[in-house]
């Protein structure tokens, strides 16, 4: 978690699954393939 900004994750090759802990204790999951990106907003 970043207190003062957003986070960008870029998958450059292969694939990746991101698991983000939310403030309500739930978990958000995002799967990216090469060339895809995800922006985690505050």
N, C-alpha and C positions, 0 to 999 in steps of 0.2 A: 504494500500500500504506500502510495506517495502522497504526502500531505499537501504539497503545493503544486501539483501538476498532474498531467496525464502520462501514461506509459504506452509506448508503442513496441510491439513485438512483431518482427518480420521473419518469416520462414524463408530461408534462402535455398534450401535443398531438402529433399525428403519430406518428412512430416513431423508434426509436434502436436501434443495435446496439452493444453494449459488448464490448470485448475486454480481458480481464484476464490479465496475466502472472502465472503461478503460480510458487511457489518452486522447483519442479522444472524450470523453463524451458518448460513447456507453456503453452498459451493456452486459457482458457475463454471461450466466446462466448455472450452472452445477447441476445435480441432482445425489445424491449418495445414495446407499443402504448400509445396514450393511456390513462391511468388505471392502468397497471401499474407495479409497482415491483420493485426488486431489492435485497436486503440482502447485502452482502459480509461474511461472517463471518471472523474471524481463524482 
